[in-house]
Amino acid sequence: MDHIKIAKALSELARYKIVKAVSEKGALSCGEIEGLFELSQPTISHHCRILNDSGLVKMKRTGQKSMVSLNKEIFSKYTKRIHRDFKIAN
C-alpha cells in the first residue's frame, strides 16, 4: 500500500466524494457516479482510474458497465496508518 499515492488521490474533492459515495452505497457503476456529480463521463472515468491505481477502489467490468467499490482492506490499512503516523488514539 502506497499511503502517499492514496493521500494524493483523495486530495482532489471529486475523488474524495466518489470514495465517500461508493463507501456508502457498496458499489456504483461509473454511470451512477456520473449521475451523482456534475461531471462528464470521461472525467468520472479519469477519477475512478486514479482511485483504482491508488488501490483505494476496485473496478470490475460487468457487461458494458464498470462497477466501482471501496477496497475495504486497503482503506482500513490506510486509516490505521494515518492514526499511527499522527498518533491519533483509536
C-alpha positions in Angstrom: 0.0 0.0 0.0 1.4 3.4 -1.0 -0.2 5.8 1.5 1.2 8.8 -0.3 -0.5 7.8 -3.5 -3.8 7.3 -1.7 -3.4 10.7 0.0 -2.8 12.3 -3.4 -5.8 10.5 -4.9 -8.0 11.7 -2.0 -6.7 15.3 -2.2 -9.0 16.1 -5.1 -12.5 16.9 -3.9 -14.3 14.9 -6.7 -12.3 11.8 -5.9 -12.9 12.2 -2.2 -16.7 12.4 -2.9 -16.6 9.4 -5.2 -14.9 7.3 -2.4 -17.5 8.6 0.1 -20.3 7.6 -2.3 -19.1 4.1 -3.0 -18.4 3.5 0.7 -22.0 4.4 1.5 -23.6 2.5 -1.4 -21.3 -0.5 -1.6 -20.8 -0.4 -5.3 -21.7 2.0 -8.1 -21.4 2.0 -11.8 -19.5 4.9 -13.5 -22.9 5.9 -14.9 -24.4 6.1 -11.4 -21.4 8.1 -10.2 -21.9 10.5 -13.1 -25.5 10.9 -12.1 -24.4 12.0 -8.6 -22.0 14.6 -9.7 -22.0 17.3 -12.4 -19.0 15.8 -14.2 -18.7 14.2 -17.6 -18.3 10.5 -18.1 -14.7 10.9 -19.3 -13.9 12.9 -16.1 -15.5 10.3 -13.9 -13.6 7.6 -15.7 -10.3 9.5 -15.1 -11.0 10.0 -11.4 -12.0 6.3 -11.0 -8.8 5.2 -12.8 -6.7 7.3 -10.4 -8.6 5.9 -7.4 -8.2 2.4 -8.8 -4.4 2.9 -9.4 -4.1 4.0 -5.7 -5.7 0.8 -4.6 -8.5 2.6 -2.8 -11.2 1.3 -5.0 -11.7 -1.8 -7.1 -13.1 -1.6 -10.6 -14.9 -4.6 -12.1 -16.3 -4.8 -15.6 -19.8 -6.4 -15.7 -21.1 -6.4 -19.3 -20.9 -2.9 -20.5 -20.7 -1.3 -17.1 -17.7 -0.6 -14.9 -18.6 -1.1 -11.3 -16.6 0.7 -8.6 -16.4 -0.4 -5.0 -14.3 0.5 -2.0 -11.3 -1.7 -1.3 -12.1 -2.1 2.4 -8.8 -3.8 3.2 -6.7 -1.0 1.7 -8.9 1.7 3.2 -8.6 0.1 6.6 -4.8 -0.1 6.3 -4.7 3.5 5.2 -6.7 4.8 8.1 -4.7 2.8 10.6 -1.5 4.2 9.0 -2.9 7.8 9.4 -3.8 7.1 13.0 -0.3 5.7 13.7 1.6 8.4 11.9 -0.2 11.2 13.5 -0.5 9.4 16.9 -4.3 9.6 16.9 -5.9 7.4 19.6 -8.4 4.9 18.4 
